[in-house]
Amino acid sequence: MDKKILCSQRAPKPKGPYSQGIIYNGIMYISGQIPIEPKTGKIISETIEGQTKRVLENLKAIVEDSGSKMKEVLKVTCYLSDMNDLEGFNKIYTEYFPEQPPARTTVCVARLPMNVKVEIDAIVKLNQDI
């Protein structure tokens, strides 16, 4: 089975040499998403809540365009620029994963692309091979 590249038109286009998503053997690996509004290419919001919502909407678009659903997200890695934002981050995060949330790693990093507050990548089980 060959790997396939998935590129959602409803999520920001990659700004570097990477793919939005790679599909291999029934699993999709989604590159880190930051709070960019796909239509304008601009950063959304100054708050952790606003940025987290945009990041998760970007992830959701990629997941849905693969034919899967957010409940099929198996693992996420969350990068925060300030661990003091964890409570606000979790408030929005739980709206997207209300039951049986995926495995998760959350780390604090010195700096994220475009000086955003949050970035999330994901591993997703697909319901079909596309």
N, C-alpha and C positions, 0 to 999 in steps of 0.2 A: 504494500500500500504506500502510495506517495503522499507526501505532505501537501496540503492545499492552503492557500492564503485566503483569508476572509478580509474584505474591506467594506465596512458599512458606510453608506452615504449619510447615515444619521448620527455618526460620531465624527470627531475631528480627524482629519487626515494626518497621517504621521508627519512629524516635522523633522525627521531624521531617517537614517538607514535602518528601519525596522518595519515590521508589519503590525497592523492592528491585532490580527489574530492568525494563529497557525493551527490547522486542524490535522490531527494525525491519530489514526487508530481509534476513532470515536471520542476523542478528547480534544477540546480547544484550549489553547494557551493564549490568553489575552495580554498584550503588552500594557504596561502602566499607563493609566489614563489620568489626566489632570483636568482641572475645571475650565476647559475651553468650550465655548459655545460653538457648535459645529458650523452654523451659518455665518457667523461673523469672524470666527477665529480669535476672538478676544476672551480674556480671562473673565469669569463670572464671579462677582461678589468679593468682598473683603473679609467676610465672616467664614469661620470654619463650617458652619451649618450650610450656608449658601454654596460654598465650594464643594463640600461633601455631596450635596444633592446633585450638583452638575456632574461630578465624577461618576456617581452611581447611575445617573441617567445615560451617560456615555457608555458605561459598561453594559447597562441594560439593552441599549440599542444594538450593540455588537452581539450580545447573547441572543436576543430575539431574532436578529437577522441570520443567525446560524440555524434557526429553527428550534432552539432550546428555550429554556425559561430560567429565571433567576433562582428558582428552587433547585435547579440542577448544578448550581455553582458549588464546586467541591472544596476549593481552597482559595483564599485571598491573602495577599500581602499588602498591608496598609503602611504607608510612609507618611509620617506627620513631621512638620518642621518644628512643632512645639507640643510636647506631651501635655501641657496645660490645656490643650484643645481636645483632649480625649473625651471628656464628658459631652461636649457639643457634637463631636464626631459620632459618638455612640448613639446619641439621640436620633440622628438622621439614619445612620447605618441600620438600626433595628427596624426602621420603617420598610427597608428593602429586603430584610431577612428576618421577618417576624417569628418564624417557626423553623426549627432545625437549621440554624445558621451554619454556613460552611466553616471548615477549619480556618483558623486565622492566625496570622502573625502580624503584630503591630510594632513598628520600630520608629524611633525618633532619629531624624537625619539632620545634618547641619544645614543643608540647602536642597531645594527641589527645583526642577526646571521652571524658569520664568518667575522664580520666587513665590510659587504658590504654597499653600498651607498643607495640601494633601495630594497624594497619588496612590492609586490602587491598581494592582494587577490581579488576574484571576485564572483559575483552571476550571473548566466547565465540561460536564458530561453532555454529550450530544445524544439526541433521541434518534438520529439517523445519520448516515454518512453522507456528507455533501461534498 
